[in-house]
Amino acid sequence: MKSFEAEALINARTSTVWEIITDCGNYTVWDSGITRIDGHLRNGAPIRVRTRTGGNRTFRLRVQQIPGEVMTWTGGLPWGLFKSVCTFTVTPRGGMTNLRVREEFSGPLLGPMWSTVPDLERSFADYVSAVKQRAELLGRHEARIPASPGRPWPRRGDGSGPLRARETSQISQP
């Protein structure tokens, strides 16, 4: 068995980190290293993934989850001749969240296939760093959201705060 691994301690809620790593619609928005993802990141679902390190290859994977804790993406050749399992583990740690990403390769064809596997150490480090950056940014934003049940946005033109983006275009300049 051969593997690659990276982890980061993130100053954000576990739910925030989980939401980021399971939101396939936004994987290409932030610097995840994934250039395309088709499917849904839910238990038992198939996905197709393209990465920067994989070039034009599309990886067909199967998702398994213990929601809020662990997600795996499993792929490879039939009959277990070559298998890859990428495991994303989210663990609360003292008010913060530990994210660990590990991909293990195994199977009888591991030896000959290993030469086709690029060095993923840097890609994994970049991925967890990007999740950390996104989660901490979102975490700071979540901390600013008022807990009161009142209106989160001011009325148009009342001068009490920023206007929503769609209202900005309606303001006339003097």
C-alpha positions in Angstrom: 0.0 0.0 0.0 1.2 3.5 -0.8 -0.4 6.8 0.3 -0.4 10.6 0.3 -1.7 12.7 3.2 -2.1 16.2 4.5 -3.9 17.8 7.4 -4.7 21.2 8.8 -6.1 22.6 12.1 -8.8 25.1 11.0 -10.2 27.9 13.1 -13.8 27.3 12.0 -16.7 25.1 13.0 -16.7 21.5 12.0 -20.0 22.0 10.2 -18.5 24.8 8.1 -15.5 22.6 7.0 -17.9 19.8 6.3 -20.1 22.0 4.2 -17.1 23.2 2.1 -15.8 19.7 1.4 -19.2 18.3 0.4 -20.3 21.2 -1.8 -19.3 19.9 -5.2 -21.0 22.9 -6.9 -18.3 25.2 -5.5 -15.2 23.0 -5.8 -14.1 24.8 -8.9 -14.8 28.3 -7.4 -12.1 28.0 -4.7 -8.6 26.7 -5.3 -9.4 23.0 -4.6 -7.2 21.6 -7.3 -10.3 20.1 -8.9 -11.1 21.5 -12.3 -14.4 19.7 -12.8 -16.7 17.5 -10.7 -19.9 15.9 -11.9 -22.4 14.3 -9.6 -23.4 14.8 -6.0 -21.3 14.3 -2.9 -23.7 12.1 -1.0 -23.6 8.6 0.4 -23.4 6.0 -2.4 -23.4 8.4 -5.3 -21.1 8.2 -8.2 -19.0 11.2 -9.2 -16.6 12.1 -12.0 -13.6 14.2 -11.1 -10.9 16.0 -13.1 -7.9 17.5 -11.3 -5.0 19.7 -12.3 -2.6 16.9 -11.6 -4.6 14.4 -13.5 -4.5 16.3 -16.8 -7.3 15.2 -19.2 -8.1 12.1 -17.2 -11.6 11.8 -15.6 -11.7 9.7 -12.4 -14.9 7.8 -11.8 -15.4 7.5 -8.1 -18.0 6.3 -5.5 -18.8 8.5 -2.5 -19.4 7.1 1.0 -20.1 9.2 4.1 -20.6 9.3 7.7 -22.2 12.8 7.6 -20.2 15.5 9.4 -17.3 13.1 10.1 -15.9 11.1 7.2 -16.2 11.0 3.5 -14.4 8.6 1.1 -14.0 8.7 -2.7 -13.2 5.2 -4.0 -12.1 4.3 -7.5 -9.8 2.0 -9.5 -9.8 -1.0 -11.7 -12.3 -3.9 -11.6 -11.8 -6.8 -9.2 -9.6 -4.7 -7.0 -6.6 -5.0 -9.3 -5.8 -1.3 -8.5 -7.7 0.7 -6.0 -7.6 4.2 -4.6 -9.5 5.4 -1.6 -9.4 9.1 -0.7 -10.6 9.7 2.9 -11.6 13.1 4.2 -11.9 13.2 8.0 -13.3 16.2 9.9 -12.7 16.1 13.7 -13.5 18.8 16.3 -10.5 19.8 18.3 -10.7 22.4 21.1 -13.1 24.7 19.4 -11.4 24.3 16.1 -11.6 21.6 13.3 -8.9 19.2 12.2 -9.2 18.2 8.5 -7.2 15.2 7.4 -7.1 14.0 3.7 -5.4 10.7 2.9 -5.4 8.8 -0.3 -4.3 5.1 -0.2 -3.5 3.0 -3.2 -3.5 -0.8 -3.2 -4.1 -3.9 -5.3 -2.0 -6.5 -7.2 -1.2 -4.0 -10.0 0.0 -1.3 -7.6 3.6 -1.8 -8.6 3.2 -1.3 -12.3 0.5 1.4 -11.9 2.4 3.4 -9.3 4.6 5.0 -12.0 1.5 6.5 -13.5 0.5 8.2 -10.2 1.8 11.7 -9.9 3.3 13.0 -6.6 0.2 14.2 -4.8 1.9 15.5 -1.6 1.9 19.1 -2.8 -1.7 18.9 -4.2 -3.0 17.5 -0.9 -1.2 20.2 1.1 -2.6 22.9 -1.2 -6.1 21.4 -0.9 -6.2 21.4 2.9 -4.7 24.9 2.9 -7.4 26.2 0.5 -10.2 24.6 2.7 -8.6 26.2 5.8 -8.5 29.6 4.1 -12.1 29.3 2.8 -13.5 28.0 6.1 -11.8 30.6 8.2 -13.1 33.3 5.9 -16.6 31.9 6.1 -16.3 31.5 9.8 -15.4 35.1 10.3 -18.4 36.0 8.2 -20.7 33.7 10.2 -19.5 35.4 13.4 -20.7 38.8 12.1 -24.3 37.6 11.3 -26.7 39.1 13.9 -28.3 36.5 16.2 -31.5 38.7 16.5 -34.6 37.7 14.5 -34.8 41.2 13.0 -34.2 42.0 9.3 -30.7 41.3 8.2 -30.8 44.1 5.6 -31.8 47.7 6.0 -34.7 49.2 4.2 -33.9 50.8 0.8 -32.3 54.2 1.4 -32.8 54.4 5.2 -29.0 55.1 5.6 -28.5 52.4 8.3 -26.1 50.2 6.4 -24.9 48.7 3.2 -27.4 48.0 0.5 -27.8 44.6 -1.1 -26.0 44.2 -4.5 -29.2 44.2 -6.5 -30.2 47.5 -4.9 -26.9 49.2 -5.6 -27.6 49.5 -9.3 -30.8 51.5 -8.5 -28.9 54.3 -6.8 -28.5 57.4 -9.0 -25.3 59.4 -8.9 -25.6 63.3 -8.3 
